[in-house]
Amino acid sequence: MTVWLCSGQGAQKPGMGADLLDIPEIAEVFETMSEGLELDLVNLATKGTTEEVNDTEAAQALTMAVSVGLGRALRARGFAPDAIIGFSLGQISALVLANVLSLEDATALLKVRSKAMAQACAAHPGGMVALMGATLEDAEALCAEAAEGDVLVCANHNAPGQIVISGDNDALERAQAAWKEAGKKSVRLATSGGFHSPLMADAAQEVEKFCGSLEFNEPSVTLICNTDAKPFVSAQAAQRLGLHVRSGVMFEQSVRSLLDDGETDFVEVGFGGVLTNLVKRIDRSANRVCVGNREAFDEFIAA
């Protein structure tokens, strides 16, 4: 039984997806999304600088194009998942691969979501920090201590020993200093704002409003929702996708729910291997592979 994992923003790097563009299904996704977003994704993948690729709108577009393209390329070669989890932004990629939304509608949603989040980032500057060696209780206590009236919350429940916090920059600096003083490590993530926190409240409203204009099909495979680690219900799509922008990502809980159901094979359709590594930390016995570049894709098909 196979689970596909759709990557989230944060793992992007210059050149991601460039070696996949001669695969027809991936090229088609890049073309469709480039038209819908009025953004040259091929140029971004092949020539984009670190600054350009890390831009909120560009990073989300490129990440989604790689995931959806890889998923469609695998399906065209006879591979299909029994379940799908999308991490943060990856939830939109997962909607396409589970046939809940057309690529065109998902691209329109991404455009609204990324612009709304970019506007929220400009209006309410912030960021995200991964706490190494943190339990949820540790992270919650740190947020309570370091907030000092600013926004600071637990945002991503990634894996045992890794919680991501999100919020105002000053609060994050205090949190990192306190975590370092306790002898522990933290890493500032390559995001342009405090995603999955109250700083994104305005963006969440925009996303929910836009989703009210879309038609959502029922998933063709089990699709796990980030907000509660339960199967996605299309009747609740607008509310869930809005909430998803400003609330935490329940990735560890989502993976565990599928492990409990007997799923054992996890394939990351996306760049970087971040989710593959998180699955390893959640359950080392689970089979896992990332097909985020051409070499890995060819090896996966051959195997």
C-alpha positions as a printed Julia matrix, in Angstrom:
303×3 Matrix{Float64}:
   0.0    0.0     0.0
   1.53   3.27   -1.16
   1.27   6.82    0.15
   2.34   9.79   -1.96
   3.78  12.78   -0.12
   3.45  16.22   -1.78
   6.16  18.69   -0.79
   5.63  21.98    0.97
   7.38  25.31    0.61
  10.79  25.63    2.23
  12.83  22.98    0.4
  13.1   25.0    -2.83
  16.47  25.66   -4.41
  17.67  27.1    -7.73
  17.49  24.47  -10.44
  14.73  22.41   -8.85
  12.75  20.65  -11.57
  15.09  21.68  -14.37
  16.24  18.12  -15.08
  12.63  16.89  -15.29
  11.36  19.21  -17.99
  11.85  16.77  -20.86
   9.26  14.42  -19.3
   6.04  15.21  -21.23
   3.64  15.16  -18.29
   5.87  17.46  -16.26
   6.39  19.85  -19.17
   2.61  20.02  -19.64
   2.05  20.9   -15.98
   4.71  23.62  -16.14
   3.05  25.06  -19.26
  -0.47  25.04  -17.81
   0.61  26.6   -14.54
   2.81  29.19  -16.25
  -0.2   30.37  -18.25
  -2.49  30.44  -15.23
  -0.03  32.27  -13.03
   1.45  34.5   -15.75
   4.84  33.31  -14.56
   7.53  31.59  -16.64
   8.14  28.51  -14.51
  10.58  26.94  -16.99
  12.78  30.03  -16.8
  12.42  30.05  -13.02
  13.46  26.39  -12.8
  16.41  26.7   -15.14
  17.69  30.22  -14.46
  16.08  31.46  -11.25
  18.38  32.85   -8.55
  18.09  31.95   -4.88
  16.28  35.22   -4.21
  13.86  34.67   -7.09
  13.12  31.06   -6.16
  12.53  31.96   -2.48
   9.93  34.59   -3.36
   6.63  33.39   -1.86
   4.66  33.21   -5.11
   7.53  31.71   -7.11
   8.48  29.15   -4.47
   4.91  27.92   -4.13
   4.38  27.73   -7.89
   7.59  25.84   -8.55
   7.06  23.45   -5.66
   3.53  22.62   -6.8
   4.53  22.24  -10.47
   7.22  19.7    -9.59
   4.91  17.67   -7.31
   1.92  17.59   -9.64
   4.13  16.96  -12.66
   5.89  14.05  -10.96
   2.59  12.58   -9.81
   1.11  12.72  -13.29
   4.28  11.28  -14.81
   4.16   8.35  -12.39
   0.47   7.72  -13.11
   1.19   7.72  -16.85
   3.71   4.94  -16.21
   1.31   2.77  -14.24
   1.95   3.91  -10.69
  -0.84   5.09   -8.4
  -1.15   5.83   -4.68
  -3.59   4.39   -2.18
  -3.42   7.59   -0.15
  -1.94  11.09   -0.44
  -0.68  13.61    2.12
   0.25  17.15    1.14
   2.5   19.11    3.48
   1.24  22.69    3.81
   1.32  24.02    0.22
   1.44  20.37   -0.82
  -2.2   20.1     0.16
  -3.09  21.88   -3.1
  -0.86  19.54   -5.13
  -2.58  16.64   -3.38
  -6.01  18.0    -4.36
  -4.99  17.73   -8.02
  -3.45  14.27   -7.73
  -6.51  13.0    -5.85
  -8.77  14.46   -8.6
 -10.5   16.84   -6.2
  -9.59  19.9    -8.28
  -8.57  20.35  -11.9
  -5.05  21.65  -12.44
  -6.52  24.88  -13.79
  -8.67  25.47  -10.71
  -5.85  24.48   -8.38
  -3.54  26.93  -10.16
  -6.11  29.68   -9.7
  -6.34  28.76   -6.01
  -2.56  28.81   -5.71
  -2.47  32.27   -7.31
  -4.98  33.64   -4.8
  -3.31  31.84   -1.89
   0.24  32.9    -2.7
  -0.68  36.54   -3.36
  -2.76  36.71   -0.18
   0.09  35.19    1.83
   2.63  37.55    0.26
   0.42  40.5     1.21
   0.09  39.14    4.74
   3.88  38.75    4.93
   4.35  42.39    3.91
   1.74  43.63    6.38
   2.86  41.38    9.25
   6.56  40.44    8.9
   7.53  37.17   10.5
   9.14  33.82    9.94
   9.43  30.19   10.98
  12.0   28.27   13.04
  12.47  24.5    13.41
  13.27  23.45   16.97
  15.5   20.39   17.08
  14.9   18.01   19.94
  11.61  19.62   20.9
   8.52  17.92   22.2
   5.18  19.65   21.69
   5.2   20.54   25.38
   8.69  22.06   25.04
   7.66  24.13   22.04
   4.45  25.37   23.64
   6.33  26.39   26.79
   8.98  28.19   24.72
   6.31  30.08   22.75
   4.59  31.15   25.97
   7.91  32.34   27.4
   9.26  34.15   24.33
   6.09  35.71   22.89
   6.0   38.71   25.23
   2.82  39.93   23.58
   3.93  39.13   20.01
   2.58  36.29   17.87
   4.45  33.01   18.43
   2.79  29.61   17.99
   3.55  25.97   17.18
   3.0   25.73   13.43
   4.23  22.41   12.03
   4.13  19.11   13.89
   6.78  17.49   11.72
   8.18  14.46   13.53
   9.36  13.34   16.96
  11.94  15.88   18.09
  11.06  18.5    15.49
   8.42  21.16   15.94
   8.32  24.34   13.85
   7.27  27.57   15.51
   5.98  30.6    13.64
   5.37  34.24   14.41
   6.81  37.73   14.71
  10.54  38.13   14.05
  11.35  39.57   17.49
   9.6   36.7    19.21
  11.43  34.16   17.04
  14.77  35.74   17.94
  13.94  35.5    21.63
  12.86  31.9    21.2
  16.05  30.93   19.35
  18.19  32.62   21.99
  16.39  30.79   24.79
  16.6   27.47   22.93
  20.33  27.96   22.36
  20.83  28.83   26.01
  19.21  25.51   26.85
  21.89  23.81   24.73
  19.62  22.94   21.81
  19.68  23.74   18.1
  17.21  25.6    15.92
  17.08  26.45   12.22
  15.44  29.44   10.58
  13.45  28.18    7.59
  13.56  29.63    4.07
  10.07  31.08    4.2
   9.17  34.7     3.67
   6.73  34.96    6.55
   5.1   33.48    9.63
   3.01  30.87    7.84
   0.44  28.75    9.71
   0.05  31.37   12.4
  -2.39  34.2    13.22
  -0.2   36.48   11.08
  -1.91  34.8     8.1
  -5.48  35.53    9.25
  -6.22  37.95    6.39
  -4.85  35.49    3.84
  -6.97  32.7     5.32
 -10.11  34.75    4.78
  -9.18  35.42    1.15
  -8.53  31.72    0.49
 -11.78  30.6     2.09
 -13.75  33.19    0.12
 -12.18  32.12   -3.19
 -12.69  28.43   -2.47
 -16.42  29.15   -2.25
 -16.35  29.74   -6.01
 -14.71  26.4    -6.87
 -16.2   22.97   -7.45
 -14.55  20.25   -5.38
 -14.94  16.58   -6.29
 -14.72  13.77   -3.76
 -11.14  12.38   -3.58
 -10.47   9.38   -5.8
  -8.05   8.03   -3.16
  -7.7    8.65    0.56
  -6.57  12.25    1.0
  -5.43  13.26    4.48
  -6.16  16.85    5.54
  -3.36  18.84    7.2
  -5.6   20.54    9.71
  -6.71  17.45   11.65
  -4.96  14.4    10.12
  -8.31  13.0     8.99
  -9.65  12.22    5.49
 -10.45  15.31    3.42
 -14.17  15.96    2.97
 -15.0   18.04   -0.08
 -18.12  19.55    1.48
 -15.8   21.24    4.01
 -13.17  22.24    1.45
 -13.49  26.04    1.65
 -13.42  26.12    5.44
 -10.58  23.61    5.67
  -8.37  25.29    3.07
  -8.85  28.68    4.7
  -8.11  27.3     8.14
  -5.08  25.53    6.7
  -3.35  28.84    5.94
  -3.4   30.06    9.54
  -3.36  26.81   11.56
  -0.74  24.15   12.19
   0.26  21.31    9.87
  -0.41  17.92   11.47
   2.14  15.98    9.43
   3.33  13.51   12.07
  -0.27  12.78   13.06
  -1.23  12.31    9.39
   1.56   9.8     8.77
   0.76   7.91   11.96
  -2.92   7.65   11.0
  -1.94   5.93    7.75
   0.62   3.72    9.44
  -2.13   2.61   11.81
  -4.23   1.74    8.75
  -1.47  -0.51    7.43
   0.19   1.82    4.91
   3.92   1.1     4.76
   5.35   2.57    1.53
   5.87   6.34    1.28
   6.89   8.06   -1.97
   7.69  11.77   -1.91
   6.64  13.32   -5.21
   8.57  16.53   -4.84
  11.97  18.11   -4.52
  14.42  17.81   -1.65
  13.45  14.75    0.34
  12.33  16.71    3.42
   9.18  14.65    3.9
  11.0   11.38    3.3
  13.36  12.25    6.14
  10.46  13.16    8.42
   8.79   9.8     7.76
  12.07   8.13    8.76
  11.95   9.96   12.08
   8.31   9.01   12.61
   8.78   5.3    11.83
  12.13   3.93   10.72
  10.5    0.68    9.54
   8.43   2.45    6.86
   9.68   2.13    3.28
  10.4    5.55    1.84
  11.81   7.11   -1.32
  11.95  10.58   -2.88
  11.61  10.95   -6.64
  12.41  14.66   -6.73
  14.99  14.69   -9.51
  15.56  12.93  -12.84
  18.03  10.34  -11.53
  15.69   9.3    -8.71
  12.69   9.28  -11.04
  14.43   6.97  -13.54
  15.63   4.67  -10.78
  12.12   4.46   -9.3
  10.59   3.6   -12.68
  13.24   0.98  -13.35
  12.86  -0.61   -9.92
